[in-house]
Amino acid sequence: MNEDRLRRLIAAYGATPARWPVRERAAGERYLAEHPRALAGLDAERALDEVLDAWTAQVVTAALREQILAAAPAAREVWSPPWSWRDLWLSGAGLAAACAAGAVVGATLIGPSLANAFPSDRTEASGLLSDGVSLFGSPLDVGLGG
């Protein structure tokens, strides 16, 4: 036991050793006996103990309870969001329908234009390539030097 621990013990449990935890009571009493100047700090703590011991809690009666409830502010409504789960589900279904419609329109309008963008075996360019002429007008079998 040291002075700091004794001060914390007194601040937590009061100046009366009988209120201290059993494990630390003997060590605290021994420290007080060996260090008389530590007793000087107990006077203020004893005064506080006496005031706290004299205090009694007020008995709660039905009249006091009603008086407190009457003085309390009125209960406010619980906040609720401006949307409901039903609204969220419907907006999600609408979003999914819009996405599906966009995919159908995109596939319908873009698909044929992409098919026409690339030459196939039925176009004039493929016929020229099969005849040995490139799109740039030079024969395919001519090397770099010729």
Secondary structure, 3 states (H helix, E strand, C coil): CCHHHHHHHHHHHCCCHHHCCHHHHHHHHHHHHHCHHHHHHHHHHHHHHHHHHHCCCCCCCHHHHHHHHHHCCCCCCCCCCCCCHHHHHHHHHHHHHHHHHHHHHHHHHHHHHHHHHCCCCCCHHHHHHHCCECCCCCECCCCCCC
